[in-house]
C-alpha cells in the first residue's frame, strides 16, 4: 500500500518514510522489510524516539508530517482502511481495486 502511494507521489516533493518500532533491532524487522521490498526510506527505531516525538501509541499508525516536522493530518491506525484489510499477509500485496481506496 505505501509503495503505491510513494510511486504515485515521489516526484511531487513527497516522501514516504516507514519507521519500524522494533526494540530488538534490524534482524527482527528485516524479514518484514525484505518482504515489502520498499523503494522508500525505512528506519529502525529501537528506542521508539519517533513515537515519543510525535506521541504515537498504536502500531501500525500513519501520520502526515510537513517539511517543518509538524503533523498536518491527524494520526490514524494504518489498518483502518479497507485497502489495508484486503492485503495479502504472505506477500504484502494489495489488490488493485483495494489499493484505490487508500
PAZAPA-4460 file (N, C-alpha, C; in steps of 0.05 Angstrom, whole numbers, plus 32768, in hexadecimal, padded with zeros to 4 digits):
% residues 102
    n_x    n_y    n_z   ca_x   ca_y   ca_z    c_x    c_y    c_z   seq   type   mol
   8010   7FE8   8000   8000   8000   8000   8011   8019   8000     1      X     A
   8025   801B   8012   8036   8033   8013   8048   8035   7FFB     2      X     A
   804F   801F   7FEF   805F   8020   7FD7   804F   802D   7FC1     3      X     A
   8036   8027   7FBF   8025   8033   7FAA   8022   8051   7FAF     4      X     A
   801E   8059   7FC8   801C   8076   7FCE   8037   8084   7FC7     5      X     A
   804D   8078   7FCE   8067   8083   7FC8   806B   8085   7FA9     6      X     A
   8065   8070   7F9B   8068   8070   7F7E   8057   8086   7F71     7      X     A
   803F   808A   7F7B   802E   809E   7F6F   8037   80BB   7F75     8      X     A
   8046   80BF   7F8A   804C   80DB   7F93   806A   80E1   7F96     9      X     A
   807B   80CE   7F8F   8098   80D3   7F94   80A4   80EB   7F85    10      X     A
   8097   80F3   7F6F   80A1   810A   7F60   8092   8124   7F68    11      X     A
   8082   8123   7F7D   8072   813A   7F86   807D   8146   7FA0    12      X     A
   8097   8145   7FA5   80A2   814F   7FBE   8094   8142   7FD6    13      X     A
   8092   8127   7FD5   8084   8117   7FE8   8095   80FF   7FEF    14      X     A
   8096   80F8   8008   80A5   80E0   8011   8094   80CE   8021    15      X     A
   809A   80B4   801F   808F   80A0   8032   80A7   8097   8042    16      X     A
   80A4   8097   805C   80B9   808D   806E   80AB   8079   8080    17      X     A
   80B4   8060   8080   80A9   804C   8092   80BC   804B   80AA    18      X     A
   80B0   8049   80C1   80BF   8047   80DA   80B7   802D   80E8    19      X     A
   80C9   801B   80EA   80C4   8002   80F9   80CB   8006   8116    20      X     A
   80B7   8004   8127   80BB   8008   8144   80C4   7FED   8150    21      X     A
   80DC   7FE5   814A   80E6   7FCA   8151   80FD   7FCC   8164    22      X     A
   80F8   7FC8   817E   810D   7FCB   8192   8122   7FB4   8190    23      X     A
   811B   7F9F   8181   812F   7F89   817E   8141   7F8D   8166    24      X     A
   813E   7FA3   8158   8151   7FAA   8143   814A   7FA0   8127    25      X     A
   815E   7FA4   8115   815A   7F9F   80F9   8152   7F82   80F2    26      X     A
   815F   7F6F   80FD   815A   7F53   80F6   813D   7F4B   80FA    27      X     A
   8130   7F55   810E   8114   7F4F   8114   8102   7F5C   80FF    28      X     A
   8108   7F75   80F8   80F7   7F83   80E4   80FE   7F7C   80C7    29      X     A
   8116   7F72   80C3   8120   7F6D   80A8   810E   7F5B   8097    30      X     A
   8103   7F47   80A3   80F1   7F35   8094   80DA   7F44   8087    31      X     A
   80CD   7F55   8097   80B6   7F64   808D   80BF   7F79   8079    32      X     A
   80D6   7F86   807D   80E0   7F9A   806B   80E7   7F8D   8050    33      X     A
   80F5   7F76   8052   80FC   7F68   8039   80E3   7F5F   8029    34      X     A
   80CF   7F56   8038   80B6   7F4D   802B   80A8   7F64   801C    35      X     A
   80A8   7F7B   8029   809B   7F92   801D   80AC   7F9E   8006    36      X     A
   80C6   7F9B   8007   80D9   7FA4   7FF3   80D3   7FC1   7FEA    37      X     A
   80D2   7FD3   7FFE   80CC   7FEF   7FF7   80E3   7FFD   7FE9    38      X     A
   80DB   8011   7FD9   80F0   8023   7FCD   80F1   803E   7FDC    39      X     A
   80E0   8041   7FF0   80E1   8058   8001   80F1   8052   801A    40      X     A
   80F7   8066   802A   8108   8064   8042   80FA   8054   8058    41      X     A
   8109   8042   8064   80FF   8033   807B   8113   8037   8092    42      X     A
   8109   8040   80A9   811A   8044   80C1   8114   802E   80D5    43      X     A
   8128   8026   80E4   8123   8014   80FB   8127   8025   8114    44      X     A
   8112   8029   8123   8113   803A   813B   8112   8029   8154    45      X     A
   8129   801F   815C   812B   800D   8173   8122   801B   818D    46      X     A
   8126   8035   818F   8120   8043   81A8   8105   8051   81A7    47      X     A
   80F6   804E   8192   80DC   805A   818E   80DC   8078   8190    48      X     A
   80F1   8084   8186   80F4   80A1   8187   80DF   80AF   8176    49      X     A
   80D9   80A4   815F   80C5   80B1   814D   80AA   80B0   815A    50      X     A
   80A3   8099   8166   8089   8097   8174   8087   80AB   818B    51      X     A
   809D   80AE   819A   809D   80C1   81B0   809B   80DE   81A6    52      X     A
   80AA   80E4   8190   80AA   80FF   8185   808E   8108   817C    53      X     A
   807F   80F5   816F   8065   80FC   8164   804E   80F1   8174    54      X     A
   8054   80E6   818B   803F   80DC   819D   802E   80C6   8190    55      X     A
   803A   80B3   8183   802D   809D   8175   802C   8085   8188    56      X     A
   8014   8079   818A   8012   8062   819D   800A   8049   818F    57      X     A
   7FFC   804A   8179   7FF3   8032   816B   8006   802A   8155    58      X     A
   8008   8010   8150   8018   8006   813A   8007   7FF1   812B    59      X     A
   8004   7FF3   8111   800F   8007   8100   7FFE   8021   8101    60      X     A
   800B   8037   80FB   7FFE   8051   80FB   800A   8062   80E4    61      X     A
   7FF9   8072   80D9   8002   8083   80C3   7FFE   80A0   80CB    62      X     A
   8011   80B1   80C5   800F   80CE   80CA   801B   80DD   80B2    63      X     A
   8011   80F4   80AD   801C   8105   8097   802B   811C   80A5    64      X     A
   8044   811F   809F   8055   8133   80AC   8060   8145   8096    65      X     A
   805E   815F   809A   8067   8172   8086   8085   8176   8088    66      X     A
   808F   8187   8076   80AC   818B   8074   80B8   8199   808D    67      X     A
   80A6   81A4   809E   80AF   81B1   80B7   80AD   819E   80CF    68      X     A
   80A5   8185   80CA   80A4   8172   80DF   808A   8172   80EF    69      X     A
   8075   817F   80E5   805C   8180   80F2   8048   816C   80E6    70      X     A
   8039   815F   80F7   8024   814D   80EE   800E   815F   80E1    71      X     A
   8007   8159   80C8   7FF3   8169   80BA   7FDA   815A   80B4    72      X     A
   7FDA   8140   80BA   7FC2   8130   80B8   7FC1   811F   80D1    73      X     A
   7FAA   811E   80DE   7FA9   810E   80F7   7FB2   80F1   80F3    74      X     A
   7FBE   80E7   8108   7FC7   80CB   8108   7FAF   80B9   8105    75      X     A
   7FB3   80A3   80F6   7F9E   808F   80F3   7FAC   8074   80F4    76      X     A
   7F9E   8060   80FD   7FA8   8045   80FD   7FAB   803D   80E0    77      X     A
   7FC3   8034   80D8   7FC9   802E   80BC   7FB6   8018   80B2    78      X     A
   7FAD   8006   80C3   7F9C   7FF1   80BA   7F7E   7FF8   80B8    79      X     A
   7F78   8012   80BA   7F5C   8019   80BB   7F4F   801B   809F    80      X     A
   7F5E   8019   808A   7F54   801B   806F   7F4D   7FFF   8063    81      X     A
   7F39   7FFE   8053   7F32   7FE4   8046   7F49   7FD9   8035    82      X     A
   7F58   7FEB   8029   7F6F   7FE2   8019   7F83   7FD3   802A    83      X     A
   7F88   7FDC   8042   7F9A   7FCE   8055   7F8F   7FB3   805C    84      X     A
   7F75   7FB2   8062   7F68   7F99   806A   7F69   7F84   8054    85      X     A
   7F6A   7F8D   803B   7F6A   7F7B   8024   7F86   7F71   801D    86      X     A
   7F9A   7F7B   802B   7FB6   7F74   8025   7FBB   7F56   802A    87      X     A
   7FCA   7F4A   8018   7FD3   7F2E   801A   7FE9   7F2E   802F    88      X     A
   7FE5   7F21   8046   7FF8   7F22   805C   8012   7F12   8056    89      X     A
   8011   7F01   8041   8029   7EF1   803B   803D   7F01   802A    90      X     A
   8033   7F10   8016   8045   7F1E   8005   8041   7F3D   8006    91      X     A
   802F   7F46   8017   8029   7F62   801B   801E   7F70   8003    92      X     A
   8013   7F61   7FF0   8007   7F6E   7FD8   7FEB   7F77   7FDF    93      X     A
   7FE2   7F8B   7FD0   7FC7   7F96   7FD3   7FB9   7F94   7FB8    94      X     A
   7FA1   7F89   7FB7   7F92   7F88   7F9D   7F8F   7FA5   7F93    95      X     A
   7F90   7FA8   7F78   7F8E   7FC2   7F6C   7F75   7FD1   7F74    96      X     A
   7F5E   7FC4   7F76   7F46   7FD2   7F7E   7F47   7FDB   7F9B    97      X     A
   7F54   7FCD   7FAC   7F57   7FD5   7FC8   7F6C   7FEB   7FCA    98      X     A
   7F81   7FEA   7FBA   7F96   7FFF   7FBB   7F8B   801A   7FB5    99      X     A
   7F76   801B   7FA4   7F69   8034   7F9D   7F5B   8041   7FB5   100      X     A
   7F56   8032   7FCA   7F48   803C   7FE1   7F5A   804C   7FF4   101      X     A
   7F74   8049   7FF1   7F85   8056   8005   7F90   8070   7FFA   102      X     A
***
